[in-house]
Amino acid sequence: MITLGIIGVVAAMTMPTLISNYQKKLTVTRLKEAYSRLSQAIEHSQLDNSSTQFWTNASNQEVVEGADPITPFVETYITPYLKNVIVHGRKSPAQIGIKEYYRFLNGTFHSGIWYTNPYIVEMSNGQTLFFLYNTFEGTYREVLIYIDINGARNKPNKAGRDLFLFSLNFNKGFISPWGKADAENCKNKNNDGQSCAAKIINDGWQIKEDYPW
């Protein structure tokens, strides 16, 4: 009985760590899978549509009220090269049945996804992509791609945990984690978590001890 009691205590102490390590590895695996699949789609698209430098996009153009540049962009260059996907188009998460609000790492409400009606695509493995143009001072700047690695209908719907941000670099022809220069800010739980994909990649596709898990 004493031996069983000791085993029970040890198991109770080690189980949370084992579960946490498993969840971290699963997160990295899913993130890598999504990143690889989207990168391959962009590479295949360039074979048909030339280099991304010559893709028709709204970058640096003035924002026009009521205009929808993201729909023709995604439907021309992205979705034809993603197999077995559900294309929802430009809608709010609520319109496709997502009930769990997206939040930043610090817990605050993520209005950027919830109210801007991004172009939403669900991949065959359930992972969800949100495409939208980043705007600054009245102009379009870059295509942002949010990736929910465990599906938008599954919790926690939080940046840095199951939601990661990338951007498309038209000049270089590939997607990259957003905020590479600010990746170390991800260590702070009070941060918004949008640079956490960059930290994971910078750390050699690992979630290290200083990651705000």
C-alpha positions as CSV (number, residue, x, y, z in Angstrom):
1,M,0.0,0.0,0.0
2,I,2.8,2.4,0.8
3,T,4.5,1.6,-2.5
4,L,1.2,2.3,-4.4
5,G,0.8,5.5,-2.5
6,I,4.3,6.7,-3.5
7,I,3.6,5.7,-7.1
8,G,0.3,7.7,-7.0
9,V,2.1,10.8,-5.6
10,V,4.8,10.6,-8.2
11,A,2.3,10.2,-11.0
12,A,0.2,13.1,-9.7
13,M,3.4,15.3,-9.7
14,T,4.6,14.3,-13.2
15,M,1.3,14.0,-15.1
16,P,0.8,17.7,-15.6
17,T,4.3,18.1,-17.0
18,L,3.8,15.1,-19.3
19,I,0.5,16.5,-20.6
20,S,2.0,20.0,-21.1
21,N,5.0,18.6,-23.0
22,Y,2.6,16.6,-25.2
23,Q,0.4,19.6,-25.9
24,K,3.5,21.7,-26.8
25,K,4.8,19.0,-29.3
26,L,1.3,18.7,-30.8
27,T,1.1,22.5,-31.2
28,V,4.5,22.6,-33.0
29,T,3.5,19.7,-35.2
30,R,0.2,21.3,-36.2
31,L,1.8,24.7,-36.8
32,K,4.5,23.1,-39.0
33,E,1.9,21.2,-41.0
34,A,-0.2,24.3,-41.6
35,Y,2.9,26.4,-42.6
36,S,4.1,23.7,-44.9
37,R,0.8,23.2,-46.7
38,L,0.2,26.9,-47.2
39,S,3.8,27.4,-48.4
40,Q,3.4,24.6,-50.9
41,A,0.2,26.2,-52.2
42,I,2.0,29.5,-52.8
43,E,4.9,27.8,-54.5
44,H,2.5,25.9,-56.9
45,S,0.6,29.1,-57.5
46,Q,3.8,30.8,-58.6
47,L,4.3,28.1,-61.3
48,D,1.0,29.2,-62.9
49,N,0.9,32.9,-62.0
50,S,4.5,33.9,-62.1
51,S,6.4,35.3,-59.1
52,T,4.5,36.9,-56.3
53,Q,6.2,40.1,-57.3
54,F,3.8,40.2,-60.3
55,W,0.7,39.1,-58.6
56,T,-2.2,41.6,-58.7
57,N,-2.6,42.9,-55.1
58,A,-3.7,46.0,-53.3
59,S,-0.4,46.6,-51.5
60,N,0.3,50.3,-50.9
61,Q,-3.0,51.3,-52.6
62,E,-5.5,53.6,-50.9
63,V,-8.2,51.9,-48.9
64,V,-11.5,52.4,-50.6
65,E,-14.7,52.1,-48.5
66,G,-16.7,49.1,-49.6
67,A,-13.9,47.6,-51.7
68,D,-13.0,43.9,-51.3
69,P,-9.5,43.3,-52.6
70,I,-8.9,40.2,-50.5
71,T,-11.6,38.0,-52.2
72,P,-10.2,38.1,-55.7
73,F,-6.7,37.8,-54.4
74,V,-7.4,34.6,-52.4
75,E,-9.6,33.1,-55.1
76,T,-7.0,33.7,-57.8
77,Y,-3.7,32.8,-56.0
78,I,-4.5,30.7,-53.0
79,T,-7.6,28.5,-52.9
80,P,-7.1,26.8,-56.3
81,Y,-3.9,25.4,-54.8
82,L,-5.3,24.1,-51.5
83,K,-6.9,20.7,-51.9
84,N,-10.1,19.5,-50.3
85,V,-10.9,22.8,-48.6
86,I,-14.2,24.4,-47.5
87,V,-14.3,28.0,-48.8
88,H,-16.5,30.2,-46.7
89,G,-15.4,33.4,-48.4
90,R,-15.5,36.8,-46.7
91,K,-17.5,36.4,-43.5
92,S,-17.3,36.9,-39.8
93,P,-16.4,33.9,-37.7
94,A,-19.9,34.0,-36.2
95,Q,-21.5,33.7,-39.6
96,I,-19.9,30.3,-40.1
97,G,-20.9,29.0,-36.7
98,I,-17.8,29.9,-34.6
99,K,-19.1,30.7,-31.1
100,E,-15.8,31.0,-29.1
101,Y,-14.4,34.5,-29.3
102,Y,-10.8,34.9,-30.4
103,R,-8.5,36.5,-27.9
104,F,-5.0,37.8,-27.7
105,L,-2.5,36.0,-25.4
106,N,-3.2,38.5,-22.7
107,G,-6.9,37.6,-22.8
108,T,-8.2,40.7,-24.4
109,F,-10.8,40.5,-27.2
110,H,-9.4,40.0,-30.8
111,S,-11.6,42.4,-32.7
112,G,-9.3,42.2,-35.8
113,I,-10.6,38.7,-36.7
114,W,-14.1,39.1,-35.3
115,Y,-15.3,42.3,-36.9
116,T,-13.3,42.7,-40.1
117,N,-14.9,39.8,-42.0
118,P,-11.7,38.1,-43.2
119,Y,-11.7,35.6,-46.0
120,I,-12.1,32.2,-44.3
121,V,-11.0,28.8,-45.6
122,E,-11.2,25.5,-43.7
123,M,-8.7,22.9,-44.7
124,S,-9.4,19.2,-44.8
125,N,-7.8,18.6,-41.4
126,G,-10.0,21.2,-39.8
127,Q,-7.3,23.9,-39.6
128,T,-8.8,27.3,-40.4
129,L,-7.2,30.2,-42.4
130,F,-8.2,33.8,-42.1
131,F,-7.0,36.1,-44.8
132,L,-7.1,39.9,-44.6
133,Y,-5.2,43.0,-45.7
134,N,-3.2,44.8,-43.1
135,T,-4.0,48.5,-43.5
136,F,-2.0,51.5,-42.2
137,E,-2.7,55.2,-42.5
138,G,-5.4,54.6,-45.2
139,T,-3.4,52.2,-47.4
140,Y,-3.2,48.5,-47.8
141,R,0.2,47.2,-46.8
142,E,0.3,43.3,-46.8
143,V,-1.7,40.2,-46.7
144,L,-2.0,38.8,-43.2
145,I,-2.8,35.1,-42.7
146,Y,-4.1,33.9,-39.3
147,I,-3.9,30.1,-38.9
148,D,-6.0,28.3,-36.3
149,I,-4.1,25.1,-36.0
150,N,-6.7,23.0,-34.3
151,G,-9.8,24.3,-36.0
152,A,-11.8,27.5,-35.3
153,R,-14.5,25.5,-33.5
154,N,-12.1,24.2,-30.9
155,K,-10.8,26.1,-27.9
156,P,-8.9,28.0,-26.7
157,N,-9.0,30.3,-29.8
158,K,-6.2,32.3,-28.4
159,A,-3.1,33.9,-30.1
160,G,0.1,32.0,-29.2
161,R,-1.8,28.9,-28.3
162,D,-3.8,27.7,-31.3
163,L,-3.9,31.0,-33.4
164,F,-0.7,32.1,-35.2
165,L,0.0,35.0,-37.5
166,F,1.9,35.0,-40.8
167,S,2.3,37.5,-43.6
168,L,2.9,37.1,-47.3
169,N,6.1,38.8,-48.6
170,F,5.4,39.6,-52.2
171,N,9.0,40.6,-53.0
172,K,10.5,37.3,-51.6
173,G,7.7,34.9,-52.6
174,F,6.9,33.2,-49.4
175,I,5.0,33.5,-46.1
176,S,6.9,34.3,-43.0
177,P,5.9,34.6,-39.3
178,W,4.6,38.0,-38.5
179,G,6.7,40.1,-36.1
180,K,10.1,38.3,-36.4
181,A,11.9,41.3,-35.0
182,D,9.6,41.2,-32.0
183,A,9.6,37.5,-31.4
184,E,11.1,37.7,-28.0
185,N,8.1,39.8,-26.9
186,C,6.2,36.5,-27.0
187,K,7.8,35.6,-23.6
188,N,5.6,38.1,-21.9
189,K,2.1,36.8,-21.1
190,N,0.8,40.4,-21.2
191,N,1.8,40.6,-24.9
192,D,-0.8,40.1,-27.6
193,G,0.9,36.9,-28.8
194,Q,0.9,37.7,-32.4
195,S,4.7,37.2,-32.7
196,C,4.6,33.8,-31.1
197,A,4.9,31.9,-34.4
198,A,8.1,33.8,-35.0
199,K,9.4,32.8,-31.6
200,I,8.6,29.1,-32.2
201,I,10.4,29.1,-35.5
202,N,13.3,31.2,-34.3
203,D,13.7,28.6,-31.5
204,G,14.1,25.8,-34.1
205,W,10.5,24.8,-34.2
206,Q,10.3,24.3,-30.4
207,I,8.3,25.6,-27.6
208,K,11.0,26.4,-25.0
209,E,10.8,27.0,-21.3
210,D,10.5,30.8,-21.7
211,Y,7.4,30.4,-23.9
212,P,4.2,31.7,-22.2
213,W,2.3,28.4,-22.1
